[in-house]
Amino acid sequence: MPIEPRFVQEPTYTHGQPSRTAIVYCNLGTPDAPTASALRRYLAEFLSDPRVVEIPRFLWLIILHGIILRVRPAKSALKYASIWTPEGSPLKVWSQRQADALHEVWKSRGVQVRLAMRYGSPALPQVLDELKREGVDRVLVVPAYPQYSATTTASVFDAVYTWGLRTRRVPEFRFVNNYHDHPSYIAALADNIQRHWANHGRKELLVMSFHGVPARTLKLGDPYHCECHKTARLLAQALGLSKEQYKVCFQSRFGKAKWLEPYTEPTVRELAHQGVKSIDIVCPGFVGDCLETLEEIAMEVQEAFLEEGGQAYSYIPCLNDNPLWIEALENLSASHMSGWPLQPASAQEAQASREAALAMGAEI
């Protein structure tokens, strides 16, 4: 049966009010605190998304609420506590700084930038509500995921579409699907690594670790695997690396199903067994440091490499607030907003429009 929309009350509209444009920069999300209760709320929302876990819904909800949400929150809370900062979750801190920096770039051109999270706060629907109340009628949605995956990018779009179902006057939306091969993104990654090498020296091998997804998604048509490898290839070219000087792998496996391979931790263990004494490791698919980079890669995987006989391990931080990354976001958003009249109409034009509407019988 078709879904019947239940419209929320529209904000008051005044004829002649200026048209406004906004960029919504959306990341995955984070718990509000490194506690079991906060993790339970966050994981319940995250793992209830059918885009994230693609198994029969009824069966999965039994597993989620009967087992996972009883055990995992306390374990995850300890991991979050190990990387939590006085400002809060690193993912939220870096995401907010990136959104703020992009806002500084665009504000003089009449465009505002807001941070939203797919799970947790600031929640994407609430951010869209706020923008609508402020008269924003054009929105560019920029996910903080360079490589497209149905588990991440498409889920952001789902949330926007769902919000639109209860909105009578839907803004004009544009969406950035991916930017895995965007020249500015690759240049920012290369600059980030070169800066690290200049300050800390260069190891024998560069390991590029991307977040994993179930292997079956590749066969179902998800382009994520291919886009990760293209990012790695273009980044290696920008750094002047041969195929023997870098390795691609996938981290953060969840559950017992087969995920994209090779897995990161077993890979670095095997490298140590093969006699590789030192590695640099970078996570190109994460644009800001978070649990998966700071705890899993910088701590757990480092321990695994050294355990197996490796001697030197260097984690290269994410793009975070690298100026070239902010420039890349500017270039990306500019190309996707092409053709939009970004500057609002002049006061005289707005007043003329209002007077014409009132003359036709408008009341406000």
C-alpha positions as CSV (number, residue, x, y, z in Angstrom):
1,M,0.0,0.0,0.0
2,P,1.3,3.5,-0.7
3,I,2.5,5.5,2.2
4,E,0.1,8.3,3.2
5,P,2.1,11.4,4.3
6,R,1.4,13.0,7.6
7,F,2.4,16.6,7.0
8,V,3.9,18.6,9.9
9,Q,2.8,22.2,10.2
10,E,4.7,24.4,7.7
11,P,6.6,27.4,9.1
12,T,4.9,30.7,8.3
13,Y,5.7,31.9,4.8
14,T,5.8,35.6,3.9
15,H,5.7,36.7,0.3
16,G,8.9,38.4,-0.7
17,Q,11.1,36.5,1.8
18,P,14.5,35.7,0.4
19,S,15.4,32.3,-1.1
20,R,18.2,30.7,0.9
21,T,20.7,27.9,0.2
22,A,22.4,25.5,2.7
23,I,24.9,22.6,2.7
24,V,24.2,19.8,5.1
25,Y,27.4,18.0,5.9
26,C,26.4,14.6,7.3
27,N,28.5,12.0,9.1
28,L,27.6,8.7,10.6
29,G,27.1,9.7,14.2
30,T,28.4,9.0,17.7
31,P,27.0,8.3,21.2
32,D,26.5,11.3,23.5
33,A,28.8,9.8,26.1
34,P,31.2,6.9,26.6
35,T,28.7,5.0,28.8
36,A,26.8,1.8,28.4
37,S,23.4,3.6,28.4
38,A,24.5,6.1,25.8
39,L,26.0,3.3,23.6
40,R,22.8,1.3,24.0
41,R,20.7,4.1,22.6
42,Y,23.1,4.8,19.8
43,L,23.6,1.2,18.7
44,A,19.9,0.5,18.8
45,E,19.3,3.3,16.3
46,F,22.4,2.5,14.2
47,L,21.9,-1.3,14.0
48,S,18.1,-1.1,13.5
49,D,18.8,0.5,10.1
50,P,18.0,-2.1,7.4
51,R,20.6,-0.5,5.2
52,V,23.3,-1.4,7.8
53,V,22.2,-5.0,8.5
54,E,20.6,-6.8,5.5
55,I,19.2,-9.9,7.0
56,P,15.5,-10.8,7.6
57,R,14.1,-8.0,9.8
58,F,12.2,-10.1,12.4
59,L,15.2,-12.4,13.0
60,W,17.6,-9.5,13.2
61,L,15.5,-7.6,15.8
62,I,15.4,-10.6,18.0
63,I,19.2,-10.9,17.8
64,L,19.7,-7.2,18.3
65,H,17.5,-6.7,21.3
66,G,17.9,-10.2,22.8
67,I,21.7,-10.5,22.6
68,I,23.7,-7.6,21.1
69,L,22.2,-4.7,23.0
70,R,22.6,-6.6,26.2
71,V,26.3,-7.3,25.7
72,R,27.9,-4.9,23.3
73,P,27.2,-1.5,24.8
74,A,29.4,-2.0,27.9
75,K,32.3,-3.3,25.8
76,S,31.9,-0.4,23.3
77,A,31.7,2.1,26.1
78,L,35.2,1.1,27.3
79,K,36.6,1.6,23.8
80,Y,35.0,5.0,23.4
81,A,36.3,6.0,26.8
82,S,39.8,5.3,25.7
83,I,39.6,7.9,22.9
84,W,37.1,10.4,24.4
85,T,38.3,14.0,24.6
86,P,37.3,16.9,26.9
87,E,35.3,18.3,23.9
88,G,33.5,15.0,23.4
89,S,33.6,12.3,20.7
90,P,36.5,12.8,18.2
91,L,34.2,12.0,15.3
92,K,31.8,14.8,16.4
93,V,34.6,17.2,17.2
94,W,36.3,16.8,13.8
95,S,33.0,16.8,11.9
96,Q,31.9,20.0,13.6
97,R,35.3,21.7,12.9
98,Q,35.0,20.7,9.2
99,A,31.4,22.0,8.9
100,D,32.4,25.2,10.7
101,A,35.4,25.7,8.4
102,L,33.2,25.1,5.3
103,H,30.7,27.6,6.6
104,E,33.4,30.2,6.9
105,V,34.2,29.6,3.3
106,W,30.6,29.9,2.1
107,K,28.9,32.4,4.4
108,S,30.0,35.5,2.4
109,R,28.3,34.0,-0.6
110,G,25.0,33.6,1.1
111,V,25.3,29.8,1.9
112,Q,25.1,28.4,5.4
113,V,26.6,25.0,6.4
114,R,25.2,22.7,9.1
115,L,26.5,19.5,10.5
116,A,24.1,16.6,10.8
117,M,24.4,13.0,12.0
118,R,22.7,10.0,10.5
119,Y,22.4,8.5,14.0
120,G,22.5,10.4,17.2
121,S,22.7,14.2,17.4
122,P,22.4,16.6,15.8
123,A,19.9,14.4,14.0
124,L,19.5,14.9,10.3
125,P,15.6,15.4,10.4
126,Q,15.9,18.1,13.1
127,V,18.6,19.9,11.1
128,L,16.4,19.9,8.1
129,D,13.5,21.2,10.2
130,E,15.6,24.1,11.5
131,L,16.8,25.0,8.0
132,K,13.2,25.0,6.7
133,R,12.1,27.3,9.6
134,E,14.9,29.7,8.5
135,G,13.5,29.8,5.0
136,V,16.1,27.6,3.3
137,D,14.7,26.2,0.1
138,R,17.8,24.7,-1.6
139,V,19.8,22.0,0.2
140,L,23.0,20.2,-0.9
141,V,23.6,17.0,1.1
142,V,27.2,16.1,1.4
143,P,27.9,12.8,3.2
144,A,31.3,12.5,4.9
145,Y,31.8,9.2,3.0
146,P,34.1,9.5,0.0
147,Q,33.3,6.0,-1.3
148,Y,29.6,5.2,-1.9
149,S,28.0,2.4,-0.1
150,A,24.4,1.5,0.4
151,T,25.2,1.0,4.1
152,T,26.3,4.6,4.6
153,T,25.6,7.0,1.7
154,A,22.2,5.6,0.7
155,S,21.1,5.5,4.4
156,V,21.7,9.3,4.6
157,F,19.5,9.7,1.5
158,D,16.9,7.5,3.0
159,A,16.6,9.8,6.0
160,V,16.2,12.8,3.8
161,Y,13.5,11.1,1.7
162,T,11.7,10.0,4.8
163,W,11.8,13.6,6.2
164,G,10.3,14.7,2.8
165,L,7.3,12.4,3.3
166,R,6.0,14.6,6.1
167,T,6.9,17.9,4.5
168,R,4.4,19.7,2.3
169,R,6.8,22.1,0.7
170,V,9.9,20.1,0.0
171,P,13.1,22.1,-0.6
172,E,15.1,21.5,-3.8
173,F,17.6,18.8,-2.9
174,R,20.9,17.8,-4.5
175,F,23.0,14.9,-3.3
176,V,26.7,14.1,-3.5
177,N,26.9,10.3,-4.1
178,N,30.7,10.0,-3.9
179,Y,34.0,11.7,-4.4
180,H,36.4,8.8,-4.1
181,D,38.3,10.0,-7.2
182,H,37.9,13.7,-6.9
183,P,41.2,15.4,-7.6
184,S,41.0,17.7,-4.6
185,Y,40.2,14.8,-2.2
186,I,43.2,12.8,-3.5
187,A,45.4,15.8,-3.3
188,A,44.4,16.4,0.3
189,L,45.1,12.8,1.2
190,A,48.5,12.9,-0.5
191,D,49.4,16.2,1.3
192,N,48.3,14.7,4.7
193,I,50.6,11.7,4.2
194,Q,53.5,13.7,2.9
195,R,53.3,16.0,5.9
196,H,53.4,13.0,8.2
197,W,56.4,11.6,6.4
198,A,58.2,14.9,6.6
199,N,57.7,15.0,10.4
200,H,58.0,11.4,11.3
201,G,59.9,9.7,8.6
202,R,58.7,7.1,6.1
203,K,58.3,3.4,6.9
204,E,58.9,0.4,4.6
205,L,55.3,0.0,3.5
206,L,52.1,2.1,3.4
207,V,49.0,0.2,4.5
208,M,45.7,1.7,3.4
209,S,42.8,0.5,5.6
210,F,39.2,1.1,4.6
211,H,36.1,0.3,6.6
212,G,34.8,-3.1,5.7
213,V,31.3,-4.1,4.5
214,P,29.8,-7.6,4.0
215,A,31.3,-9.3,0.9
216,R,27.9,-10.1,-0.5
217,T,27.2,-6.4,-1.1
218,L,29.8,-6.4,-3.9
219,K,27.9,-9.2,-5.7
220,L,24.6,-7.3,-5.1
221,G,26.0,-4.3,-7.0
222,D,27.4,-2.0,-4.3
223,P,30.4,-0.1,-5.9
224,Y,32.1,0.4,-2.5
225,H,34.9,-2.2,-3.0
226,C,35.8,-0.8,-6.5
227,E,35.8,2.8,-5.3
228,C,38.1,2.0,-2.4
229,H,40.6,0.4,-4.7
230,K,40.4,3.4,-7.1
231,T,41.0,5.8,-4.2
232,A,44.1,3.7,-3.2
233,R,45.4,3.5,-6.8
234,L,45.0,7.3,-7.4
235,L,46.6,8.1,-4.0
236,A,49.5,5.8,-4.7
237,Q,50.1,7.5,-8.0
238,A,50.0,10.9,-6.3
239,L,52.6,9.7,-3.8
240,G,54.7,8.1,-6.5
241,L,54.4,4.6,-5.0
242,S,54.7,1.3,-6.9
243,K,52.3,-1.6,-6.3
244,E,54.9,-3.2,-4.1
245,Q,55.0,-0.1,-1.8
246,Y,51.4,-0.1,-0.6
247,K,48.7,-2.6,0.4
248,V,44.9,-2.2,0.6
249,C,42.9,-4.0,3.3
250,F,39.5,-3.7,5.2
251,Q,38.8,-3.2,8.9
252,S,36.0,-3.3,11.4
253,R,34.4,-6.6,10.6
254,F,31.2,-7.3,12.5
255,G,29.6,-10.7,12.9
256,K,30.5,-14.1,11.4
257,A,29.7,-13.4,7.7
258,K,32.4,-13.0,5.2
259,W,33.4,-9.3,4.7
260,L,35.6,-7.6,2.1
261,E,39.1,-9.0,2.3
262,P,41.9,-8.9,3.1
263,Y,41.2,-8.0,6.8
264,T,43.4,-5.4,8.3
265,E,44.6,-7.0,11.5
266,P,45.5,-10.4,10.0
267,T,47.2,-8.5,7.1
268,V,49.6,-6.6,9.4
269,R,50.3,-9.8,11.4
270,E,51.2,-11.6,8.1
271,L,53.4,-8.6,7.1
272,A,55.4,-8.9,10.3
273,H,55.7,-12.7,9.7
274,Q,57.1,-12.0,6.2
275,G,59.8,-9.8,7.7
276,V,58.4,-6.3,7.2
277,K,59.8,-4.4,10.2
278,S,58.0,-1.0,9.8
279,I,54.7,0.2,8.4
280,D,52.7,3.4,8.0
281,I,49.0,2.9,8.1
282,V,46.3,5.4,6.9
283,C,42.5,5.2,6.7
284,P,41.6,7.1,3.5
285,G,37.9,6.4,3.8
286,F,37.6,8.2,7.1
287,V,37.8,12.0,6.7
288,G,37.9,12.6,10.5
289,D,39.5,10.5,13.3
290,C,37.0,8.4,15.2
291,L,36.7,5.2,17.2
292,E,37.6,3.0,14.2
293,T,40.9,4.9,13.5
294,L,42.0,6.0,17.0
295,E,41.2,2.8,19.0
296,E,41.1,0.0,16.4
297,I,43.9,1.1,14.0
298,A,46.1,3.2,16.2
299,M,45.9,0.9,19.2
300,E,44.6,-2.6,18.5
301,V,46.2,-3.1,15.1
302,Q,49.5,-1.6,16.3
303,E,49.6,-4.1,19.1
304,A,49.0,-6.9,16.7
305,F,51.9,-5.8,14.4
306,L,54.3,-5.4,17.3
307,E,53.2,-8.7,18.8
308,E,54.2,-10.6,15.7
309,G,57.7,-9.1,15.5
310,G,57.1,-5.7,13.8
311,Q,59.4,-3.0,15.1
312,A,57.9,0.4,14.0
313,Y,54.3,1.2,13.4
314,S,53.0,4.7,12.6
315,Y,49.4,5.7,12.3
316,I,48.8,8.6,10.0
317,P,45.8,10.7,11.2
318,C,42.8,11.4,9.1
319,L,42.3,14.6,7.1
320,N,40.6,16.3,10.1
321,D,41.1,20.0,9.6
322,N,43.8,19.9,6.9
323,P,43.3,23.1,4.8
324,L,43.4,21.1,1.6
325,W,40.6,19.0,2.8
326,I,38.4,22.0,3.5
327,E,39.4,23.3,0.1
328,A,38.3,20.0,-1.4
329,L,34.9,20.2,0.3
330,E,34.6,23.7,-1.1
331,N,35.4,22.5,-4.6
332,L,33.1,19.6,-4.3
333,S,30.1,21.6,-3.0
334,A,30.7,24.4,-5.6
335,S,30.5,21.9,-8.5
336,H,27.3,20.4,-7.1
337,M,25.6,23.7,-6.5
338,S,26.4,24.9,-10.0
339,G,23.5,26.9,-11.5
340,W,21.9,27.7,-8.1
341,P,21.4,31.5,-7.5
342,L,23.3,31.5,-4.2
343,Q,23.0,35.2,-3.3
344,P,19.6,36.2,-2.1
345,A,17.5,38.7,-4.1
346,S,18.1,42.4,-3.2
347,A,15.7,44.1,-0.8
348,Q,14.2,46.0,-3.7
349,E,13.5,42.8,-5.6
350,A,12.0,41.1,-2.6
351,Q,9.8,44.1,-1.8
352,A,8.5,44.3,-5.4
353,S,7.7,40.6,-5.3
354,R,5.8,41.0,-2.0
355,E,3.8,44.0,-3.3
356,A,2.8,42.0,-6.4
357,A,1.6,39.1,-4.3
358,L,-0.4,41.4,-2.0
359,A,-1.9,43.1,-5.0
360,M,-3.2,39.7,-6.1
361,G,-4.8,39.1,-2.7
362,A,-2.1,37.5,-0.6
363,E,-2.6,38.1,3.1
364,I,1.0,37.9,4.3
